[in-house]
Amino acid sequence: MVCGTVNAQHKENRKKVAVVLAGGGAKGMAHVGVLKVLEQAGIPVDIVTGNSMGSIVGGLYAIGYNAHSLDSVARAQDWTYIISDKEDLRNQSLSDIRKQNTYVFSTGITTGKRDRSAGGFIKGKNLAELFEKLCVGYTDSLDFSRDLPIPFACVATDILDYTEYDFHSGRLPVAMRASMAIPAVFSPVRLDGHVLVDGMLRNNFPVDIARQMGADYVIGVSVHDRPKTYDDVWGTMSVLSQIIDMNCKNKFEENKANTDVYMYVDPHEYGAASFSPAAIDSLIRFGEEEAMRHWDELMALKRTLGLDSTYRPPVLHPLQPTVMTEKHHVVGFEYVNMTPQDEKFLSRKFRFDKLDSIHAGLEQEITTSMRVDLFYQTAECHLVPRDSGLVVRLTAGNRKSMEFHAGFRYDMEEYAAVLLGLDIPLKTSLPVNTEITLRLGKRSMARGELTVHPSSFTRPMLNFTFYRNDVDLYYEGDRDYNVRYNQYQAGLVPINLDLKHFNLQLGLRWDYIHYRNKLESEKSQAVTLDNEHYFSYRARLTYNSEDNWYFPTRGARFWAEYSYVTNNFGKLDCRDADGNVTGKTMGMSDVSASWRMSFSFGKCFTLQPMFYGRMLFGAAVPAIFSNTVGGDWFNHYIEHQMPFVGIGNLEHVRNQFVAVQLQGQLHFGKSHYVLLRMAGAQEASRLKELLDNRTMLGVQGGYFYNTMFGPVGATFGYSNRTKSPYLYLNLGYEF
């Protein structure tokens, strides 16, 4: 246990000083700035109380984080992730990462048992994990007055009887989590028969608790919004905000009157959810500025305490943000509410038998695996002190019955589209997951997939997919024909190696194509479309180390695929101009690849070269497997489609196609991106003729704003293939 003894400053023969930090969501970052000035002034802190964000800042200060460390912690977090229930998939499989960058909304559903984590839009799983990591050594049940370096208390509200619940003991991360559980936003904390939410409803500025703990002098910091006027209360959110503000006034005036040095930090235009880097920087600065305005009062308080101006309180147990990365010695593992099969899966995946130390990053990976691979609604991984070292305790909540996903997008080509997904784990000895996906729009798709997880990275798959497509094909900018067809596809992937950044698949696939209708133009090329089935042997290698799915600034993305297409596992039908079978030939070989790298220059500009292409070899190439280019993404409209700047529609190209693209990405503000692309390509019917034909050229410029619903923006381009400008609007993730 890392718990410190009572700070030596408490043994000094003087009166005690308490710091009281009010709640206010992100506005509470101002408390860090105030603490900086208190340390600069040499003010001893003997007691800390707080609520909500004040309980978080205050609790960490009480266990030894100084103001500088708190500043570093606040700026180092990805608050968009922390205040959500998203999983940290950086070390999970590429398929999991792709799913997170496809769906806008995901939620676990538990049937048969009550979900103790329910009750709010956000369950607060990531917040709870952050508190566990920051409080390493103080995660056991403790007496906050006796076992912490600085005595501490925080406030919550029991919504069963609407009474104040004061934390003076227990698990510090749990106390922090309960104190900031904004009703309906974050799920409440259920503890010993109490249902606890944010203490703001009863006591947002707990000066009275500090007095009860023995404080002789109180320095209090409030960050509430300015009082609203008649014109401010307009609309649903402003009405709700006003109701909350009024509820937060419980005890406020009497507590303010009981404060010796009262500081009010005006948050200006920032609100409770202002967690952007710029907002955090400003709020901390506002706190410093407000505290400096009270410098003379602070110096007067020091004199009252009998301390001279040079006095600095002793620091016996300083904690730094290194607790997030330092390794801790592990002597064992404990499992709570887990099946033997799940225990074995985790032990094998993370090699617990050889693990003698752990750090916060590995804790996060284990927790994520419990949620994603083993489907637990909530999961905790925290360190429990033992005499000989630390024990890793893995605690699982209820297992999810299923996980529901939803995504939506809009673009100028296909208009609106919706993607729905359902993951259902099967109750088997090995982790087995059933995934059902449905796409609604101009292109419809239904897919069922069964995935087995017999080890940490091998995931054999069996899938079946139905596509209903309505596609316009173009040739040199003019529409060649429209084809409507159904595609039935079944795949078996016995080898599916999933590692961090890496995926290798080897398998067999069956396709059946049923053409419903074909509308040709007067200049249409002669293409025979006959219903037919195909068997193909397939191998695909994927590597992705990019730091962002849509707007990377570093890393690489590479994939290469080979397939051998036949009608009967060995040969492919040859057809004449009328579509009649004239004989058999060797199957078609399909070789395709793409490689993109990102090179950053400064903080705002990234250069991204990309090489890609697809080559088809064989005497017969079925129309469904022919090459097409256009749009911004691979395989977006149909399978085997390749992007090309300046071309928006699907454009026919010959069997041998290679291209190079250079993109410049300018990032400004929080989420604004300007993209400039240029590309060149060569095509030919035969490989040796690849350089004989005219080079395809294209240029494109675009602007995007990256939102929680996906990229929103527009591109404008031109190519010498279509000889016409092209405008494209996109709203949402790509699927």
N, C-alpha and C positions, 0 to 999 in steps of 0.2 A: 504494500500500500504506500502511496506517495503522500498521503495526507500529512500536512505540516502541523507543527505545534502552534499554539497561539502566538501570534506575532509579538516579538519582544517589546514593541512600542506600547503594548497594553500594560506592561509591567511598570511603565514610567509613572511617576507620581503626578499625574495631571488628569484633567477631565477629558472625557471621550468625545470624539467627533464622528458623526455619521454622515454618509453621503446617500441621498435618496434620489433615485432615477425613475422618472415617470415613463409610462408606456407611450407609444406613438408609432409603432411599425418602423419603417425605414427612417422616419424623422428622428428616432432614437439614436441614430449614428452620431448625432450631435453630442451625445454623452461622452464619446471618445475624445472629442476636442476639449470638453470641459475638464476631463481627467488629466489631459496633457498639461493644462495650465495649473491644476492643483498640484501636480508633481513638480512643475517648475517653481511654484511658490513654496514648496516644502510643507504642504499641509498634511498632517498625519491623518490617516483614515483608519478608524477603529471598528466601524460598523458600516455595512452596506445593505440597503434594502432597495427593492425595485419591483416594477411590474412590466410584463410584456418585454419589449426590447430593453427596457431598463433592467429587467431581471437577467437577461442574457449578458449584457455588458457588465452589470454588477456582479453576477455570479462568477464570470470569468475573472474579473478583477479580484474577487475574494479568494480565488485559488492561486493567484500569483501572476496573472498576466498584467504587465504594466501597460500604460497607455500606448506606448510605441508598439508593443506586441499586438494590442487590440486593433490599432490602426492597420497593421500588416494583415491581420486575420480578416478584417472587414473588406479590404481591397482585394484579397486573394481569392475570394469566393466567387463562383458563378451563381449569382443569386437567382437568375432565371431558372436554373436547375434546382437550387436548394429549396425554393419555395414552391416547387412542383412535386408531383409524384413520379416524374420520369425516372427511368432506370439509367444508371451510368453504364452504357454499353460499349465503352471504349475498348474493353478487354473481352467482350463477348464475340460471338460469331458475326460474320458479315451479313448473314441473313437477318439477324436480330437488329443490327444497325440500320440496314435498309428499311426494315419495317418501321423503325422509329422516325425515319425521314420520309415516310410515305403517308402515314396516318396522322391526322390532326388530334384525334381524341382516342384514348385507350383507358379502359377501366376493368378491374377485376370484379367478377361476380361470384359470390359464395352462396350456395343454396344448402338448405338443410340445417345450417348452423348460423347463429347470429354473428355478424361481423363486428367485432369490438372496435375496429378501426373506422367504422362508418360514422356518419353524422356531420360531414362537412364536404365541401366541394374538393378540398385537398386533404388527404389523409395525414400529411405531414411526415411521411416516412423519411424523406431526405433531411429534413430539419432534425429529426430525432437522431439520425446517424451522425450528423455534424456535431451535435452536442456530445454524443458518446465519444467521438474522437478528440474533441477539444478538452474534454474533462477526464482524459486518461489518468487513472490513479485516484479519481474522485467519483467513480461510477457505482461504488457499493453504497449500501445504506449507511448514512452518516448523520451525526448531529452537526448541523451547520454552524452552531455557535462554538462548539468545542473542537471539531475535527478539521475545520478550514483555517487557513492562515489568517483570514479576516472573517469575523462572525457575519453571517449573511441570512437574509430572509426574503421571500418573494410572495406574491399574492396571486390567488386564482379565485374563481367564482364557482360555487356549486349550484348548477342550474336546477337541481331537484327541489331545493327550497330557497334558492336565490340568496344564499348567505356567503359571506366572505370566508375563504379557506386560506390560511396562512401556512406557508411551508417554512418550518424551522428545522426539519430533519427529513430523511428519506434519501432517494437517489437524486442527485443534483440534476442530471440531464432530464429526468422526468419532471422535476419541479419547473425547470425552464420551459419545457414543452407545454405544460399545462398553463403556465402564466401567460403565454402568448397565443393561446388557441382562440383566435377571433371567432365568435359564433357564426356558424353556417359557412365560413370560409375554410377553417381548419377543423378537423374532427376533434371532439373533446377527448380528454384523458380520463379513463375510467380507473379509479383507484379506491380500494377499500370501501366500496359502496357509494362513492361520490362520483358525480359526472362533472368534470372540471373544465372550465373555459377561461378565457382571458379575465384577469383580475380587474380590468378597467371598469367592469359593470358595477363593482362595489368599492374599489379603492385603488385608483390609478396612480396616486401619489402618496405612498405609504409612509408618511412622516411619523404617524402615530405608532407604527410598529417599531421604528427606529428608537423612539422615546421609550417604549416598553422594554427594549433590549438594553437600555442604560445609556442612551446618548444624551450628553449634556448640551452639545451644540449640533445643529443640523444644517448641512449645505444641501439644498434641494434644487433639482433641475427639471423643468417642465418644457415640453415641446408641442403642446396642443396647438391646433389651428386657431387663428383669430376668430372671434365671435362672428357668426354669419348675420347678415342683414336681411331685410325683407326681399331684396332683389337677388340674394345669393341662393335662397331656397327655391329652386325651380327645377323640376324633374325628379324622377324616381331616386336616382343615386344621391342627389343633394338632400332629399327628404330623409333617406336612410342615414346619411352621414350626420345630419342634424340630430336625429334621434339618438344615435350612438354618442355624439358629443354631449348631449344633455345627460345621458346615463353616466358618463364619465365624471360628472361633477359631484358625485357622491363623495362626501368628506373633503372635497378639494379645498374649499375656502378655509375650513378650520385647520387643515393640514398646512396650507400655505401660511396662515397666520402663525402657526407653530414652528415656522422655519426661521433660522437665524440669518442665513444668507440665501436669498431666493434668486434663482436665475431663470429667466424665460428666454429660450432660444426660438426666435421667429423662424419657422421653416420656409418662409417666403412662398415660392410657387410649388414647393415639393410636398408630396403627400405620403401616406402610409405605405404605398407600394413603389416608391421612387428608389429602386435599388440599382439604378444605372451607375457606372463608374463616375460620371460627372456629378450625379446627385450626391453620392457618398462623399466625394471630395468636397463639395460645397457645404454639405451638412456638418461635416467634421470641422470645417473652417468656421462656420457660423457658431459652433459650440466654443471654439477657441476665442473668437471675438467677443462673445457674450461674457465668458469667464474673465477675460482681460478687463472688461468694463467694471468688474467687481474686484479688481486687484487690491485696491485700498482696503476694502472690507476683509479680504483674505489676510492681508498683513495685520490688520487690527485684531483678527481672530487669533493669529499666532501670538501676538503680544498678550492677549487675554489668557492664552494657555501657558504663558510664561516661557515662550520660545523666542529666541532671537531670530533676526532676519536670515541668518546663514544656516539655520537648522534644516536638516534633511532627515526624514524618518528612515530607519534601517529597512533594508530589503533583504529578507532572509530566504525567500523561496521564489525567485523570479522564474516564471514560465515563459517560454518563447514559442512562436509558431512551429518550431522544429518538432514539437510533439506530433505534428501531422505527418512527418516523414521519417522520424527516427525509428529504429528497430527496437522491439521489446522481446526479451527472452521468454520463450514459451516452454512450459513444463507439461502441458496436457490439454485435452479438449473435453468439453462437456456438451451434450446434446439435450435440448429441451423441446418436447412436443414434435419429435421427428421419428420417422419409421426407420428400421434397421437398413432398408434398401437405400434410403436417402442419405443416411450416415455413411454408408459404404461408397455411394456415388461421390459425395464431397471429399471423403478421405482419399479416394483414388484420383479425383480430378486435381486436387491441390497438393497431393503427396504429403499428407499430414504425418505419415510415419517418418519422413525425413525433415520435417519442418521444425526448426528449433528457435526461430525468431519470426516476428510479424511486424508489419508497419501498417499505417492507415490505408495506403493504397490497396494492400492485399486484403485488409478487412472489407473494403468496399467491393472488391471482386467477389469475395465469398458471399457477401450479402446479396449482391446482384444475381449470382448464380442460384441462390436459394429462391429468389423471386422468379427468375426467368426460366431456369432449367427445371426446377422442382415445383414451381407454380404456387408458392406460398404467398398469401395475401400480404403479410408483413413478415419481416425477418430482421433479426438483430445479431450482430457479431460484436461482442465487446469483451474486454479483458478484465478478469477477476483476480485480484491479488491473492497469492498464496505464500506461505513461508518461504518456499524454495523458488518462487518466481511467479509468472502470470499464467492463468488458465484461460484459454479461448472458449467462451461460452456462446454456443450457437442456439438461438431461440427462434422457433418458427411459430407463426400465427396459424390461423385456419388456412387450409389449402383452398385455392380458388377452384370453383367448379368450372369456370371458363373465363376467358378474357375477350372482351369485345373491343373492336377497333372501328373507327370511322374516318374516312378522308373524303375530301371534295376538292374539285378544281374547276376552273373555267378558262377556256382559251378560244381564240377566234376560229379555229378549225373545227373543233368538235363541240363547242359550247360547253354546257354543264355536264359533269360526270361525277359519280359517287362511287366510292370503294368501301365495302363493308367486309370485316373479317371477324372470325370467331375461332379462338384457340381452345380446344377441349382436351385436357389431359386424361389419359385412360388409367384406370386403377390396375396396374400391372406391376410385376416385380422389377422391371426396368422402366425408367422414365420414357413414356410413349406419348406423343402429342398428335392430336388430330387438328388440322387447320382447314377451315372452310373460308373461301374468299369469293366475293360477288362484286362484279363491276357493272354499273348501270350507266348507260349513255349511248352514244352513236355506235361505239364498239362495246358489246356486252361480253362478259366472261364469267364463268363459274368454275371454281377449282376446289378440289378436295385433295388433301395431302396428309399422309401418315408418316411420321418421323420417329425413329427409334434412337435412343441415346444410350447405347450400351457402354460407352466410355466417355472420357472427357472431351474428345473431339470428333469421334466417328459417329456419323448420324445417317444410317441408311434410310432411304426414302422410297415411298411408293406414291404416285400421284396420278390424278386424272383431271383433265381440263377440257372445258367446252368453250369455244370462241364463236361468236356470231358477229361477223365483220361486214362493214359497208365501206368500201375503199375506193377512192378516186386515184387512178394512176395517170401520170403526166409524162409527156416526152417533149423535151426542149421547150417547156413552158406551156404547152397546149395539152388539154386533157385528152388522153388516149382512150381510156375506157373506164367505166365504173363496174366493179365486180362485188357481188354479194355472195358470201359463202359461209358455211359452217365448218369448223375444224374441231375434230375430236382427237384428243392427244392423251396417251397414257405413257408413263415413264417409270422405270425401275432404276434406282441409283444405289447399288450395293456398296459402292465406295464413295463416301462423302466426308472428306477430312476437313474439319473446321478448326482452325487455329486462329490466334490473334492476327488479324490483317490478311489471313490466307485461307483459301478454300480450293480443294481439288475434288472434282466429281468425275466418276467414270460410270457409265450406265448404258441402258438400251431404251429406245423410245419408239412408240408406234403412233403414226398419224393417219387419220382418214379425213380427206377433204371432200366436202359436198358443195358444189357450186350451185347456188340458187338462181342467179341471174347475172347476165353480163350485157352492159349497154356500151356499144362502140361508137366512136366518132367516125366521120367519113375518112379520116386519115389514119385510122387505127392500124397498128401493126398486126400482122396475122399471128395471134396467140391462141392456141387450142387449149381449152380448159375442160378437162374430163375428170369426173370423180375417180379418185384412186387412193389407195392406202400405201404407206411407206413404213419400212423398218430401218432404223438408223442406230449405229453404234456411235457413242458420243463421249468426248473427253473435254473437260473445261477446267482451266486454271485461272484463279482470280487472286489478285493481291491489291490491297488498298490500305495505305497508311496516311491518307489525307486527313487533315485536322478538321475539315468541314465538308459535309456531303455536297453542298451546292456552290460554296464560295471558298475553296481551300486557299490557304496561304503557304502551306508547306506539305511535303509528302509526295507520294506517287500513287497512281491508279493504273493497274495493268490487268488485262485479261487476254487469254488466248483460248481458242476453241477449235477442235477438229471433230468433224462428223463424217461418217461414211453412210450414204443413203442408198437403200435398196428397196425392191418390192417384195423380195422373198428371202431376206437375210444374206443374199449373196450377189444377186444380179438386179439390173434395172431394165425396165421395158424401154425399147426403142419405138418411136411412133413416127408416122408419116405426117404430111401437112394436114390431113383430115383427122388426125388423132387415132388412127388405127395402129395397133401393135404390129410391128414388123419383125420383131426378134428381141433377143436379150443382149445386154452388154454389161460391162463391169459397172459397179455402182459409182455414184457421184461422190467425189471428195470435196468437202467444204472446209476451207482454212480461213479463219478470221482472227483478228487481234487488234488491240488498242493499247496505247501506252501514253500516259500524260504525266508530266512532272510540273511542280510548282516551285518557283524561285522568287523569294521576296526581296524587294529593294526598299529599305526603310520600313516604316510602319503601315504605309498606305498602298503601296504598289506591288503587284504580283505579276510575274510573267509566266505563262503556261504554254509550253509547246506540247503538241499532241500528234502522234503518228497512228494511223489506223488504216485498215483495209480488209477486203474479203476477196478470196480467189476460189473459183469453182472449176473443178477439173473433171472431165468425163465426156463420153460421147453424147449423153443425154442429161439435160438439166431441166427438171420439171419447173413449170412456171411459178409454182408456189414458193420455190426456193431461189428464185432469181434475185439479182441485186437491185435495191432501190436506195435512194438517198433523199435527204430533206429533213427539215426540222432541227431541233437542238439536241435530241437525245437518241441513243441507240435503242432499237426495238420498241419505239413508242407507239407508232400506229400499227405496225405489223412486225412479225419476226423477221430478222435479217435486214431491217432498215438501218441505215447509217446516217448520221447527221451531216449536213453541209451548209455552211453559212451562206445566206442570201437566197436559199431555196426553202420555201415553206411547205410545199406539197410533196407528195411522193413522186419522185422522178425516176424513170427507168435508167439504168446504166448497164454497161456490159459486164460479162462474167468476171473479168479481172479488174479490180478497182483498188487503188491505193491513194491515200491522201495525207496531207500534213496541214495542221492548223496551229496558228499562233494567237494566243489571247492575252491581252493586257487587262488586268483587273485593278481598278482604282476604288479603294474603300475610304469613305469619309463619313463623319458623324458616327452614330452608333450602328446603323444598319443600312447605310446607303452604298450602292455599288454601281459603278459605271464600267461596262464591258466593251472592249473593242476587239474584234476578231477579223482575221483574214485567213483564207484557206486556198490551197491548190490541190488538184487531183489529176490523176491519169487513169484512163480506162481503156480496155481493149477486149476483143473476143478471145485472143490468145496471148499468153504471157509474153512471148517474144515480140509482140506488136505493141507492148505497153507504152513505149515512148514515141510511137508513130502518130498518135492522134493528138488533137488540140488539147492543151491544158485547160481544165476547168478552174475558174477563179471565182472567188466570192469574198465580199466584205460585209461586215455587219457591226452596228453599234447598238448598245442597249443600256437601259437603266433599270435597276431593280431595288426594291426595298424588302429586306428580309424580315418577315413577320412570324409570329407564332403559328400562323396558318400556312406558312410557306412563302416562297418568293412571289412578289407582286411587281410586275413591270412590263416593259415593252421593248421589242427589238425592231430594228429597221435595217434591211440589207438588200444587196444586189449581187447577181451572179451573171457571168457571161454565158451561162447555159440557158437560163430562162429569159435573159435580156429585159427584165422588168423589176422594179423595186418591190420589196415585200415587207409588209408590216405585220407584226405578230404580238398579241397581248396574252399574257399568262397570269393567272391568279391561283396560287396554291402549289402543293407538292406535285411532282411528276408521278403518274402511274398510268 
